[in-house]
Amino acid sequence: MLILDKVSTGILELDQILDGGLPKSSTILLVGRPGTGKTILAHQMMFQNAEDENNVLYLTTLAEPQIKIMKFQQEFSFYDTDKVQKSVIYKDLGSVLRNQGSIQAMKLIDSFLKEYQPKMIFIDTIKAFADIIPDSIEFREFILELSVRLTTWGCTTILLGEYSEQDIESRPESAIADGIIYLYGTEEKRQQKRYLRVLKMRGTKHFNGEAVFKISNDGISVFPRLNPVVIKQDYTQYSVKVPTGVSKLDEMMEGGIPQASTTLVTGPSGSGKTMLALSFALEGIRSGIKTVFVSFEENPLQIIKNSLQIGIDIRTYLDEGILHIVYVSPVELDVDEHVYRIQGLVHEIGASRLIIDSISSFEIGMSDKVKYTDYIWALTDYFKVNGITVLLTHEMRGSLDFSAMTKHGISFVADNILLLVFKEDGINLKRYLRVVKMRGSHHSTELTELIIDNNGLSLL
């Protein structure tokens, strides 16, 4: 079986989406409407692959002038002026294409191939040839001949084009190309979101879903979405129980929370969800269990203050790196990027516990509620498979209405559900806790009063 050689894009996450990178000596369409980031991505690929023995050729046509492209691209950190016109070679096809036509432009490309022998070649944009050759059959033959010539030279070819997704379906170059990478964006009230999709890539097991990407001074960063696919689990770790930090609750759950399971703590605002989550975190970190606490509700200083109220100073654990607090305002939240970074942090520090307070903020960050459910499912499934115990808090409206425990059907992702409620007792308002669900384990369903004081949490 032949192994397909790959060419890196210069972006690790994009290489992962592409199953290792672009197929070597292939012809790739990099398309999208103007302003979607095609030129930036092309330059990032170009400077990544340009070396002393690997020349890269960038051919401009009738779009932006070379000098203008170079002026804007040099603002990015990946732009290496030492490589320009040495291993990164800019050439213009525009004047020949405009004055002498596509045949002479093809001859000029041949001369560049002989002179520089590039390993990669970029043509910006291929749409200029389509404008010069209006006949679709003639244009198809031209693209086919161009692709064959470049492949014969061993070039990996990137053809940039200003096309929408609807245009791609009818373009002749789409059928000839070995791969199509499509960039697009959506205008939202708070910010513009940019997405990338691999529509086609011959010979690879690429990921088909959309991935968020951002443009910064370092170029393009890609954040692959979590794939909501149920992964087979053996549930062997469920037989091990981990304490919650509340002894009476451990008794009600016959030893505590099953290891590598997902627990959902749901209740109205002020019912004690964050304090219960913090108690669970403290129980672990006091035993040296590395924990990531993701907060959308309170900043780290407030969390430290809360821990002091129940008699624990977590600052030492933060300094030792046993506890990591990640805070993001829900207003600034980009769910795709945030989940990807949390994933990386958990693995980087070797955390065994993940606490998210609260997943209601994911709902705020997503207009598509079906996608919201998929994300929560994929998030919890991913960490469970990796043996990480997850605790999620969720704010619900109402007190004892079981149908309101979670929105959009996300309760099915939880192995365990703890319900916190309020009940009036004369002039007092008391907190209560009930274990509603424990998958594969016996538990008490008694409604038990929850006390929060200077000594922490306790159940009567």
C-alpha positions as CSV (number, residue, x, y, z in Angstrom):
1,M,0.0,0.0,0.0
2,L,1.4,3.4,-1.0
3,I,1.7,6.0,1.7
4,L,0.6,9.5,0.6
5,D,3.2,12.1,1.4
6,K,1.8,15.2,3.0
7,V,2.8,18.9,3.0
8,S,2.3,20.9,6.2
9,T,0.1,24.0,6.1
10,G,2.1,25.5,8.9
11,I,-0.9,25.3,11.2
12,L,-0.9,22.2,13.4
13,E,-4.7,22.1,13.9
14,L,-5.4,22.5,10.2
15,D,-2.9,19.6,9.5
16,Q,-4.9,17.5,11.9
17,I,-8.2,18.4,10.1
18,L,-6.5,17.4,6.9
19,D,-5.2,14.1,8.3
20,G,-1.6,15.2,8.3
21,G,-1.6,18.0,5.7
22,L,-2.1,18.6,2.0
23,P,-1.4,15.7,-0.3
24,K,2.0,16.3,-2.0
25,S,1.9,17.3,-5.7
26,S,-1.8,17.9,-5.5
27,T,-3.9,20.8,-6.8
28,I,-5.8,22.6,-4.1
29,L,-8.5,25.3,-4.5
30,L,-8.4,27.8,-1.6
31,V,-11.6,29.7,-2.1
32,G,-13.9,32.2,-0.4
33,R,-15.4,35.7,-0.8
34,P,-13.0,38.7,-0.6
35,G,-11.8,39.4,2.9
36,T,-12.2,35.9,4.3
37,G,-8.4,35.3,4.8
38,K,-7.3,33.4,1.7
39,T,-4.1,35.4,1.1
40,I,-3.1,35.3,4.7
41,L,-3.5,31.5,4.8
42,A,-1.6,31.1,1.5
43,H,1.3,33.1,2.9
44,Q,1.4,31.2,6.1
45,M,1.6,28.0,4.1
46,M,4.2,29.5,1.9
47,F,6.7,30.7,4.6
48,Q,6.3,27.5,6.5
49,N,7.4,25.4,3.5
50,A,10.0,27.7,2.0
51,E,13.6,26.5,2.7
52,D,17.0,26.7,1.0
53,E,16.3,23.6,-1.1
54,N,12.5,24.1,-1.3
55,N,11.6,27.2,-3.3
56,V,8.0,28.5,-3.2
57,L,6.6,30.5,-6.0
58,Y,3.8,33.1,-5.6
59,L,2.2,34.3,-8.9
60,T,-0.1,37.3,-8.9
61,T,-2.6,37.8,-11.8
62,L,-5.1,40.6,-12.0
63,A,-6.0,41.0,-8.3
64,E,-3.9,43.0,-5.9
65,P,-0.4,44.2,-7.1
66,Q,2.6,42.3,-5.7
67,I,4.0,45.3,-3.8
68,K,0.6,45.8,-2.1
69,I,0.4,42.1,-1.1
70,M,3.9,42.1,0.3
71,K,3.3,45.3,2.2
72,F,0.3,44.0,4.1
73,Q,1.6,40.5,4.7
74,Q,4.8,41.7,6.3
75,E,2.8,42.8,9.3
76,F,2.4,39.2,10.3
77,S,5.0,37.4,12.5
78,F,5.4,34.5,10.0
79,Y,6.6,36.8,7.3
80,D,10.4,36.3,6.9
81,T,12.1,39.0,4.9
82,D,15.3,36.9,4.6
83,K,13.3,34.4,2.5
84,V,11.8,36.9,0.1
85,Q,13.0,36.5,-3.5
86,K,15.3,33.8,-2.3
87,S,13.2,30.8,-1.3
88,V,9.9,32.8,-1.4
89,I,9.7,34.1,-5.0
90,Y,7.0,36.6,-6.1
91,K,6.3,36.9,-9.8
92,D,3.6,38.7,-11.8
93,L,1.4,37.0,-14.5
94,G,-1.0,39.9,-14.7
95,S,0.6,42.0,-17.5
96,V,1.2,39.0,-19.8
97,L,-2.3,37.5,-19.1
98,R,-4.0,40.9,-19.8
99,N,-2.0,41.8,-22.9
100,Q,-1.1,38.4,-24.5
101,G,-3.7,36.0,-23.2
102,S,-3.7,32.6,-21.4
103,I,-1.4,30.7,-23.8
104,Q,1.5,33.1,-23.2
105,A,0.8,33.1,-19.5
106,M,1.1,29.3,-19.5
107,K,4.5,29.6,-21.3
108,L,5.6,32.1,-18.7
109,I,4.7,29.7,-15.9
110,D,6.7,27.0,-17.7
111,S,9.8,29.3,-17.7
112,F,9.3,30.0,-14.0
113,L,9.1,26.3,-13.3
114,K,12.4,25.6,-15.1
115,E,14.2,28.6,-13.5
116,Y,13.1,28.1,-9.9
117,Q,12.0,24.5,-9.7
118,P,9.5,25.2,-6.9
119,K,8.1,22.6,-4.5
120,M,4.9,24.7,-4.1
121,I,3.3,27.2,-6.3
122,F,0.5,29.7,-5.5
123,I,-1.7,31.4,-8.1
124,D,-3.6,34.5,-6.9
125,T,-6.2,34.4,-8.3
126,I,-7.3,31.6,-10.7
127,K,-10.5,33.6,-11.3
128,A,-8.5,36.0,-13.5
129,F,-7.9,33.2,-16.0
130,A,-11.7,32.4,-16.0
131,D,-12.4,36.1,-16.8
132,I,-9.8,36.0,-19.7
133,I,-11.2,32.6,-21.0
134,P,-15.0,33.0,-21.0
135,D,-15.7,29.7,-22.7
136,S,-16.2,27.1,-20.0
137,I,-14.9,24.2,-22.0
138,E,-11.8,26.0,-23.0
139,F,-11.2,27.1,-19.4
140,R,-11.7,23.6,-18.2
141,E,-9.0,22.3,-20.6
142,F,-6.7,25.1,-19.6
143,I,-7.1,24.2,-15.8
144,L,-6.6,20.5,-16.6
145,E,-3.4,21.2,-18.6
146,L,-2.1,23.6,-15.9
147,S,-2.8,21.0,-13.2
148,V,-1.0,18.2,-15.1
149,R,2.0,20.3,-15.9
150,L,2.5,21.4,-12.3
151,T,1.9,17.8,-11.0
152,T,4.5,16.6,-13.4
153,W,7.0,19.0,-12.0
154,G,6.2,17.7,-8.5
155,C,4.6,20.9,-7.4
156,T,1.9,21.2,-4.7
157,T,-0.4,23.8,-6.2
158,I,-2.7,26.2,-4.4
159,L,-5.2,28.1,-6.6
160,L,-6.8,31.1,-4.8
161,G,-10.3,32.1,-6.0
162,E,-13.0,34.6,-4.9
163,Y,-16.0,32.2,-5.0
164,S,-19.0,31.6,-2.8
165,E,-20.0,28.1,-1.8
166,Q,-22.7,28.2,-4.5
167,D,-20.1,29.2,-7.1
168,I,-17.9,26.3,-6.2
169,E,-20.5,23.7,-7.1
170,S,-20.7,24.9,-10.7
171,R,-17.0,25.8,-11.4
172,P,-15.0,23.5,-13.7
173,E,-11.9,23.9,-11.6
174,S,-13.7,22.3,-8.7
175,A,-14.0,19.0,-10.5
176,I,-10.3,19.0,-11.5
177,A,-8.9,20.1,-8.1
178,D,-7.8,17.4,-5.7
179,G,-8.9,19.4,-2.8
180,I,-11.1,22.4,-1.9
181,I,-10.7,24.5,1.3
182,Y,-13.5,27.0,1.8
183,L,-13.2,30.1,4.0
184,Y,-16.3,32.1,5.0
185,G,-17.6,34.3,7.7
186,T,-20.7,35.4,9.5
187,E,-21.5,38.9,10.8
188,E,-22.9,38.7,14.4
189,K,-23.8,41.6,16.7
190,R,-20.8,41.3,18.9
191,Q,-18.1,40.1,16.4
192,Q,-17.4,38.6,13.1
193,K,-16.9,34.8,13.2
194,R,-14.7,33.1,10.6
195,Y,-15.1,29.5,9.6
196,L,-13.1,27.0,7.5
197,R,-14.3,23.8,5.9
198,V,-12.6,21.2,3.8
199,L,-15.1,20.4,1.1
200,K,-12.9,17.9,-0.7
201,M,-9.5,16.3,-0.3
202,R,-8.6,13.2,-2.3
203,G,-6.8,10.4,-0.6
204,T,-7.3,11.7,2.9
205,K,-9.6,10.9,5.8
206,H,-10.2,14.6,6.5
207,F,-12.6,16.1,9.0
208,N,-15.7,17.4,7.2
209,G,-17.1,19.7,9.9
210,E,-16.7,23.5,10.1
211,A,-13.8,24.8,12.2
212,V,-13.6,28.3,13.7
213,F,-10.5,30.3,12.9
214,K,-9.1,33.7,14.0
215,I,-6.7,36.1,12.5
216,S,-4.1,37.7,14.7
217,N,-0.6,39.1,14.4
218,D,0.7,35.6,14.2
219,G,-1.6,34.8,11.3
220,I,-4.4,32.3,11.3
221,S,-5.2,30.1,14.3
222,V,-7.7,27.2,13.8
223,F,-10.0,25.7,16.5
224,P,-11.5,22.4,15.3
225,R,-14.9,21.8,16.7
226,L,-15.6,18.9,19.0
227,N,-17.2,16.0,17.1
228,P,-20.4,14.9,18.7
229,V,-19.9,11.2,18.1
230,V,-20.6,8.6,20.8
231,I,-17.4,6.8,21.6
232,K,-17.6,3.3,23.0
233,Q,-16.9,3.2,26.8
234,D,-16.2,0.3,29.0
235,Y,-17.3,2.2,32.2
236,T,-14.6,0.2,34.2
237,Q,-13.7,3.3,36.2
238,Y,-17.3,3.8,37.4
239,S,-16.8,1.2,40.1
240,V,-14.4,3.7,41.8
241,K,-16.2,6.5,43.8
242,V,-14.6,9.9,44.5
243,P,-15.8,11.9,47.5
244,T,-17.6,15.2,46.9
245,G,-16.3,17.0,50.0
246,V,-19.8,16.7,51.7
247,S,-19.8,13.5,53.8
248,K,-23.6,13.2,54.0
249,L,-23.9,13.5,50.2
250,D,-21.2,10.8,49.8
251,E,-23.5,8.5,51.9
252,M,-26.5,9.4,49.8
253,M,-24.5,8.4,46.7
254,E,-23.1,5.3,48.3
255,G,-19.5,6.5,48.4
256,G,-19.5,9.6,46.2
257,I,-19.4,10.4,42.4
258,P,-18.3,7.6,40.1
259,Q,-14.9,8.3,38.7
260,A,-14.8,9.4,35.0
261,S,-18.5,10.2,35.0
262,T,-20.3,13.5,34.3
263,T,-22.3,15.1,37.1
264,L,-24.8,17.9,36.5
265,V,-25.6,20.2,39.4
266,T,-28.7,22.2,38.5
267,G,-30.8,24.7,40.5
268,P,-31.9,28.3,40.6
269,S,-29.6,31.2,41.2
270,G,-28.3,31.3,44.8
271,S,-29.1,27.7,45.6
272,G,-25.4,26.8,46.2
273,K,-24.3,25.3,42.9
274,T,-20.9,27.1,42.8
275,M,-20.2,26.3,46.4
276,L,-20.9,22.6,45.9
277,A,-18.7,22.7,42.8
278,L,-16.0,24.4,44.8
279,S,-16.3,21.9,47.6
280,F,-15.8,19.1,45.1
281,A,-12.7,20.8,43.7
282,L,-11.2,21.4,47.2
283,E,-11.8,17.7,48.1
284,G,-9.7,16.7,45.1
285,I,-6.9,19.3,45.3
286,R,-6.3,18.6,49.0
287,S,-5.4,15.1,47.9
288,G,-3.1,16.4,45.1
289,I,-5.6,15.8,42.3
290,K,-5.0,18.3,39.6
291,T,-8.2,20.2,38.8
292,V,-9.3,22.7,36.2
293,F,-12.1,25.1,37.3
294,V,-13.7,27.0,34.5
295,S,-15.8,29.9,35.6
296,F,-18.1,32.1,33.6
297,E,-19.9,33.5,36.6
298,E,-17.1,34.7,39.0
299,N,-13.5,35.9,38.4
300,P,-10.6,34.1,40.3
301,L,-10.5,36.8,43.0
302,Q,-14.2,36.1,43.8
303,I,-13.6,32.4,43.8
304,I,-10.7,32.8,46.3
305,K,-13.0,34.9,48.5
306,N,-15.7,32.2,48.3
307,S,-13.3,29.5,49.4
308,L,-12.2,31.6,52.3
309,Q,-15.8,31.8,53.5
310,I,-15.9,28.0,53.9
311,G,-12.6,27.9,55.7
312,I,-10.2,27.0,52.9
313,D,-7.5,29.2,51.3
314,I,-6.9,27.9,47.7
315,R,-4.1,30.4,46.9
316,T,-1.5,27.8,47.9
317,Y,-3.0,25.3,45.5
318,L,-3.0,27.8,42.7
319,D,0.7,28.7,43.3
320,E,1.6,25.0,43.3
321,G,-0.2,24.4,40.0
322,I,-2.6,21.8,41.4
323,L,-5.6,24.0,40.8
324,H,-6.1,26.1,37.6
325,I,-8.9,28.6,37.4
326,V,-9.9,29.8,33.9
327,Y,-12.3,32.8,33.7
328,V,-14.0,34.1,30.6
329,S,-16.8,36.6,30.5
330,P,-19.9,35.1,28.8
331,V,-20.1,38.3,26.7
332,E,-16.6,37.6,25.2
333,L,-17.0,33.9,24.9
334,D,-16.3,32.2,21.6
335,V,-17.4,28.6,22.4
336,D,-15.4,26.8,19.7
337,E,-12.1,28.4,20.7
338,H,-12.7,28.2,24.4
339,V,-13.6,24.5,24.4
340,Y,-10.5,23.8,22.4
341,R,-8.2,25.7,24.8
342,I,-9.8,23.9,27.8
343,Q,-9.2,20.6,26.2
344,G,-5.5,21.5,25.7
345,L,-5.1,22.8,29.3
346,V,-6.6,19.6,30.8
347,H,-4.1,17.5,28.9
348,E,-1.2,19.9,29.4
349,I,-1.3,19.8,33.2
350,G,-2.6,16.2,33.5
351,A,-5.8,17.2,35.3
352,S,-8.1,14.4,36.5
353,R,-11.1,16.7,37.2
354,L,-12.8,19.4,35.2
355,I,-15.5,21.7,36.7
356,I,-17.4,24.1,34.5
357,D,-19.5,26.8,36.3
358,S,-21.8,27.1,34.4
359,I,-22.8,25.6,31.1
360,S,-25.6,28.1,30.9
361,S,-23.0,30.4,29.5
362,F,-22.4,28.1,26.6
363,E,-26.0,28.6,25.8
364,I,-25.5,32.3,25.8
365,G,-22.5,31.9,23.4
366,M,-24.5,29.9,20.9
367,S,-27.5,31.0,18.9
368,D,-27.9,27.5,17.5
369,K,-29.4,25.5,20.3
370,V,-29.1,22.2,18.5
371,K,-25.4,22.9,18.2
372,Y,-25.3,23.8,21.9
373,T,-26.6,20.3,22.8
374,D,-24.1,18.7,20.4
375,Y,-21.3,20.6,22.1
376,I,-22.2,19.6,25.6
377,W,-22.6,16.0,24.5
378,A,-19.2,16.0,22.7
379,L,-17.5,17.9,25.5
380,T,-18.6,15.5,28.3
381,D,-18.1,12.4,26.1
382,Y,-14.6,13.4,25.2
383,F,-13.4,13.9,28.8
384,K,-15.2,10.8,30.1
385,V,-13.4,8.6,27.5
386,N,-10.1,10.1,28.7
387,G,-10.9,9.1,32.3
388,I,-11.6,12.7,33.5
389,T,-14.3,13.3,36.1
390,V,-16.5,16.2,35.0
391,L,-18.9,18.4,37.1
392,L,-21.1,20.9,35.4
393,T,-23.4,23.5,36.9
394,H,-26.5,24.7,35.3
395,E,-28.9,27.5,36.2
396,M,-32.6,26.6,36.0
397,R,-35.7,28.6,36.5
398,G,-38.3,27.4,39.0
399,S,-37.7,25.4,42.2
400,L,-39.2,21.9,42.0
401,D,-40.3,21.7,38.4
402,F,-38.4,18.6,37.1
403,S,-39.2,19.5,33.5
404,A,-37.2,22.7,33.9
405,M,-34.1,21.0,35.3
406,T,-32.2,21.5,32.0
407,K,-33.0,23.2,28.7
408,H,-32.7,21.8,25.2
409,G,-32.5,18.2,26.4
410,I,-29.0,18.2,27.7
411,S,-29.8,16.2,30.9
412,F,-29.3,13.0,28.9
413,V,-25.5,13.7,28.7
414,A,-25.2,13.6,32.5
415,D,-24.5,10.3,34.4
416,N,-25.5,11.9,37.7
417,I,-27.9,14.8,38.4
418,L,-28.0,16.8,41.7
419,L,-31.0,19.1,42.1
420,L,-30.7,22.1,44.4
421,V,-33.9,23.9,45.4
422,F,-35.4,26.5,47.7
423,K,-38.3,26.0,50.1
424,E,-40.0,28.5,52.3
425,D,-40.1,27.7,56.0
426,G,-42.1,30.4,57.6
427,I,-40.2,33.6,57.1
428,N,-37.0,31.7,56.1
429,L,-35.9,30.4,52.8
430,K,-34.0,27.1,53.1
431,R,-31.8,25.2,50.6
432,Y,-32.4,21.6,49.8
433,L,-30.6,19.0,47.7
434,R,-31.8,15.8,46.0
435,V,-29.9,13.1,44.1
436,V,-32.2,12.7,41.1
437,K,-30.1,10.4,39.0
438,M,-27.0,8.1,39.2
439,R,-26.3,6.0,36.2
440,G,-25.6,2.4,37.2
441,S,-25.6,3.0,40.9
442,H,-28.0,3.0,43.9
443,H,-28.6,6.3,45.6
444,S,-30.9,8.0,48.1
445,T,-33.6,10.2,46.6
446,E,-34.4,12.0,49.9
447,L,-34.8,15.8,49.8
448,T,-32.2,16.9,52.3
449,E,-31.5,20.4,53.7
450,L,-28.3,22.0,52.6
451,I,-26.4,24.2,55.0
452,I,-23.7,26.7,53.9
453,D,-21.7,28.3,56.7
454,N,-18.1,29.1,57.8
455,N,-17.4,25.4,58.1
456,G,-18.3,24.8,54.5
457,L,-21.2,22.7,53.1
458,S,-23.2,20.1,55.0
459,L,-26.4,18.2,54.8
460,L,-28.8,17.7,57.7
